[in-house]
Each structure stands twice: as C-alpha cells, then as structure tokens.
Amino acid sequence: MDKIINNFCCLSMLDALEQPDDSPLVYSADIRSYNISAPTALMKKNEVWLGYNVRFCPFCGINLPANLVDERFEILKKEFGITDPYDKKQKKLVPKEFKTDEWWKKRGL
C-alpha cells in the first residue's frame, strides 16, 4: 500500500493506469507526464490522437507533479549532444536511463 501511495496519489489513479486498454489516462515515466487521450484499444486503430496533459488527478483532485519534457530535452542536449531524441538516428544515442524514470530520480527532480 505504501508503494502505491508513494508512486500515485490514489488507488483510483493506480487502477486506471493498470488498465491501459480501457483507460484514457496514460503515464509516461520517462518524462513524468500524465495525459488523457483515447483508450489504447482505439489508438491502435488510428495513427494520431490528440492528448491532453493532466495537471490534477481526475479522481482525487491532487495537484500532480510537473512533467519533465523540457528538462529531459535540455539534459540530453547539454550532456549528450542529442538535439532530437525522437529522430531515428539520435534515438539510438539516448542513454538507457532516459527511457525510464531513472534519469530524473537520480537527479532529484
């Protein structure tokens, strides 16, 4: 139970994130970002879906931590010379820690 509370604000949030095919709520650990989009089952049938960044838990209303998109880009550029981590060639140069939450946890972000 403590692990659940440490990682997510409430059990409803955890439940929604554990149901990725049915839930429109998505968590990206590598950039600490919560988004609402179409459920994964629908996204598989379409190429593009608009998503919205979530700043408050839709279940308990708590203020969620800010995403780290800009910080990730800045560190990759400054420390590794990677200017576009989504580019096919540069994506291969992104260190493994930046594909998970390891990089921001190590830096205390």
N, C-alpha and C positions, 0 to 999 in steps of 0.2 A: 504494500500500500504506500509506504514512504517513497519508493521509487516512482510510482505513478504520480504522486503529488509533486515530486521534485522535477519531473520531466514535463508534466502537463498540469494545467490549472485545475482540472476537474475530471471526474470519471466519464462524464458525457463526452468531453473532448477526446479522451483516450478511446472510448468506444467508437466514435465517428472516424477516427484515424485508423483504427484497426479494421474498418470495413471499407477499404479503398474502392471496391467496385460499386458500392451502393451510396457512398457519401460524396457530396460535393466539396468537402473540406480536405485540403491537401497540405501536408507539412513537408518542407524541403529542409532537411537537417543541414545540408552544406551551406545554406545561406540563412538559416534560422528564419524561414519565411512561412507564414500561414496564408493560404489562399482559398478562395471559393471559386469553383469552376463547375463545369458539367461533371457528373459522375464518370468515373473511369470507363465504365461499360459503354457509355455513349461516346466518349472521346476516342475510343478505339475505332469507331466507325467514321469519324471525321478527322480532317487534318488539323484544323485550327479551332480553338475555343477561347473566348475571352475569359480571363480570370481576374479576380479582384483580390488585392491584398487585404488581409483581415487584421485590424489593429486591436480588436476586442473579441474575447471569446463569445461566440454566438450562444453559448449555453449558460455561462455564469456571469458574463459581462466584465470579467477582469481585463485590465489593460495588458496586452501581450507585448513581449519584448520586440524592439525594432528589428527589422530584417537587416542582414549584413551584406547586401548586394554590393553596395559601394565600397565597403571596407575590403571585401574579397577581391574586387577588381583592382583596388589600389595596391594591396599587398602583392598580388600576382604580378602586377606591372613593375612595382618598385624592386621586389626581391628576386623575381624570376624573368623579367623582361617580356612577360606574356601580356599582350595588349587586347587580345580577344580570345578568352578561354573557351568560346563556343565554336571557333574556327576549327575545321577538321585537322589541320596541321598542328595548330597551337594546343588543341585539346589534348593531344598526346603528351605534351610537355607539362601539363598541370600535375603537380605532385599529388600523390595518393591521399594525403591528409586533407586536401582541399575538395575532395569528392565526398567527404563526410563532415561531421561536426567537430572533428579533431582539431582542425586549424584554429577555430575561434575559441574553443575551450582551452587550448594550450596558451592562448594569448589573453585569456581572462576577459573576453568580450561577452 
